[in-house]
Amino acid sequence: MSKSKYEIWMDVIKFQSLSQAAYYNNYTVPAISQIIKSLEKELGVTLLNRSHSGVSLTSEGEHLYAYVEKVVQAEAALQEEASKLSGIEGGTIRIGTFSSISSHVLVPIIRDFKSKHPKIHIELQHGDNLAIETMLSRGIVDLGIVDLPISSEFTTYSILKDPFVAVLPANHPCAGMERVPLSVFEEYPVVLFNEDTNKEAAGILRKNRIHANVEYLSSDDPTILSMIEEGMCIGFMGSLILHKTNYNIVTRPTEPSIVREIAFAAKDMAEASPAVHRFLDFALENIRKYTRGFEQPSARGAGAR
């Protein structure tokens, strides 16, 4: 089923660019522009400000955005039910996630799920914890993968525990330690993932009253690991990021030990489509298979926070 003009408009807003939305949807830029003009004519308002630097919402567009989101969600639900009645399993599942969990856990789940349900389409939206919570709250995604704890407005389903570790150059003076005290991050240059929440490295160090000597911030895991390998700094991150990497680095547990719990999250499973229910049931029924080799959460199932 082709995308509606409302979905196309939301893609333009997401990318803040007609050309990127066109590339994403395999359309030409004039075709995307014509769709937006048609929607503006239909609604009788200008939805986008257009400039050489890109596009942005007009005040009217901002006001109508939430209503358009509901239209898109209703269209998806209608298609799901129609497919169900006709005996054709289909639909779209939108998942908010982050790169390390996607690579090592989510991709194998999707591979096996798609082998059983080939007509269900899956879209991944990547972001940090705050972005994923926002996408869940606004209904942009059906499911999110997040670090716990999370707002009580969401239902959560625990997946695994991920210990934070010190990541060091192979020849670093602390590489021989059995456990690395958090105070080390005050002594040496540090690189951190650029996400300023209490659930990520910077927030954890602050919570433990560590004034980290932060020299670098990056939102790209390979860049962070390359900087550590080159001896420029040390790092502090979840061990899941380091799974199947080939960098010449050393990892050590910290003192005190820090562990994050990762979970699926949903805003309202009662309103979720049959496809979302099928995917979540499949993932949770088989989760031990996909998280083998990682720590298991102490509690599993809805409401584990």
N, C-alpha and C positions, 0 to 999 in steps of 0.2 A: 504494500500500500504506500503510495507516494505521500510525501509530507504535505500538510496543509499550509496555507499562507501564514497562519498564526505561528506554526512551528518554525517556518522560515524566518519570520520576524524575530522570534526569540533567538535563533541562531545568529542573526546579524547583531543583536544586542550582546550576546555572549562573546562574540569575536570582536565587537566594536569595529567591524570592517565588512563592507559589501563583498570585497574580493575574497576574503578568507571564508566567509559564509558560502560564497559561490563555489569555491574549491572544495569545501567540506561536503557540499550537497551535489557536487558534479553538475553545477549549473554554470551558465555564463553570467558575468556581472550585469549586463543589460537585462537578463531574465530576472535576476534577483531584484534589481531596481524596479522593474515593471510590477513584480509581485507586491513590493512595498507600496508603490503608488496605488495599485489596485485596492490594497487593504485600507490605505488612507482615504481613498475616495469612498469606499464602502462605509467607513466609520465617520467620515466627515470631519476629520481632524488630521493635523500633521503629527506624525509619530516620531520622526527622527530629525535631528539636526545633522546636516551634512557639511563636511569641511574637508580640506586636503589632508588633515591629520586623522580622519576617520569619521565615525558617526557616534551620536549620543542621543539619549532620550530627550524629547521635549517634555515640558511639564505635563502636557496631555498624555504623552506616552508613559510617563512615570505613573500617572493616575490609573491608566488602563492596564498596566502590566499585570497586576494581580488577577484581573478579570480574564485576561488572555491565558494566563497560566491555567486557570480553572477550565477554560474551554478546551485547551490542549489535553488536560487530564481527562476530561469527560469524553473527548474523542477517542482517547486510548482505551478507556474503559468500555466504550461502546463497541470498538473493534474487537476487544478481548471477548466480550459476551457474544458477539455475532459469530466469531470464530468457534467459540465453544458450542453454540447451538447448531452450527453447521457441521460439527464433528471435525473441524480442522483446528489443530492446536497451534496457536500463534500468539502474537503480542510482543511487547517490548519491555525489557527490564533495564532500568537506569540505576547504575551503582556508582556511588561516590567512594573513592578509594585513594590510597597513597602507594607510591611505587614499590616499596619493599614487600608489602603484603600482596600486592598485585602479582609481582613476579614469582613469588615462591609459594603462594597458597591459592590465590584467587584464579590465576590462569589455569592450573590443573583442574580446579572445580568446574570452571566454564567449559573446558575441553570435554570433560566426561558428561556434563549436563547436556551440552549441545549434541552429543552423540545419541542421546535419548530423546531430545526435544529439538530437532533441527530447525523447526519453523519459528522458534522463539528467538527474537533478536535481542542482543545485549549491547548496551552502550555504557562505556566507562567514562567517568568524569574524575580527573585527578586534582587533588588539592591537599592542603594541610588540614589539621583537625578543625580549625575554626571555619574554614571554607566548606568542609563536608557537613558540619552541623548546620551552617547557613543553608546549604542546598537541601538538606533534609527538611528543615523548618519551612522553607518556601515551596517545597514540593517539586523541586527541580530533579531530584533523584528519589527513587523508591526505597533504596537501601543504602546505607553508608557503612564503611568500615572505619572505626574510630578507636582512639585510646579512651579507656574508662578512667575516671567517672565522666558522665555526660549528663546533660539536663534531664530532669525527671519527666519532661514531656515526651521523651523517646523510650521505646521498649528496646532492650538490648539482649543479645545472645552471644555469650562468651565464646571465643575461638581459641586463643592461646595466650600464654604469658611470654613476655619478651624481656630478658634481662638487659639493662644498660651496662655497657662495658667501656673501659678506657681503651682507646685505639692509639697505638704508638708506632713510630718508626722502628724498624727492626733493630737499629743500633742505639735506641734511646736508653738513657741511664736507668729508667724505671722498667724497662722491658723484662728484667730478670725478677721483678717482684712477683710474689704469689698473688697478692691483692694490692691494688693501687688506692691509696687514700684520696678522697676528693680534694684535699688540700693541694695536691699536685697541680690541679688546674689553675691555682693561683700563681704557681712558680714558673710555668712554661707557657709559651704562646699557644693559644687554643683556637681551633676552628669549630664553629657550631652551625647546625642547620638553622636557616633563617626563618624560625617560627617562634614568636615570642608569646608562648602560653606556659602556664605552670605545669603542663603535662609533658613538655618537651625539655630538652637538655638544659637550656638557659634557665627555665623556670625551676627545674629540679635543683640546679646548683644554687640558685637564689634561696630556695626553700631550706637548703642545708647551710645557709649563711656562708656560701663560698663566693668570693668576688673573683670570678674567673678572669684570667688575662686574655680576653677575647681579641685576637688579632684579625680574624677573618670570619665572615658570614657568607653562607652560600645555600642556595635551594637545590643544588645538584649533587646527589650522592657521589657519583664518580669523581667529580671535581674535588670534593672533600677528601676522599680516600687517596687521590693522587697527591694532594698537598701534604698529607700525612706521610705517605710513602717517600716523598722527596725530602722529608726532615724539616719541613717548614713549621710544623705545629703538631699538637696532639689533639685527639678528638674524644667526644663522649656521645655515644649513640646506642640505639637499640641493636642487639646482636643480629636481628633478622636482616638488617641492611647488609651484613657481611656474609650472608649465606651464599656459597658458590662464587665468591670473588677470588681473584688471583693476585691481589696486591701484596707486595712484600711488606707486610705490617704485622704487628703483634697485638693481640687483644688480651686484656686482663680484667677479671671481675674487680669491682670497686669495694671499698670499705667506707661507709656502709653500703650494703647491697641495695640496688634500685631495680625494681621490676615493674614494667607496665603491662596492663591487661588489655588485649585487643578484642573487639567485639563487632558483630553486625549490629546495626541500629536501624530502627524504623519508627516513623512518626505515628502511623495508625494502620496496623496490620488488618484491622477490620475493614478498612477501605481499600486495601491492596488488591491488585488484580490476581486472577488465578495463576498467571505466569509467575508473579512474584512469590506467591505462596509455594508453588512447585519448586522454584529455585531454592528458596530458603530451607524448605523441608529437606531437599536433596543435600544441600551443603551441610546442614546440621547432623543429618543421619550418617554422613560419611566423613565428618570433620577430622576424626582421629587419623584416618588414612592420609589426609592432606597436610596434617600438622605433625606427622611422625618425625621425631628428631628435635621437635621444639617442646618447650614446657607446656603442660596442659593446665588450664585454669582450674581453680578449686571448686568453682560453681559453674554450672552450665544451664542454659535455657533462658527463657524469657525473664526479664527483670533482674538478672545478675548485674550488679553495678559496682 
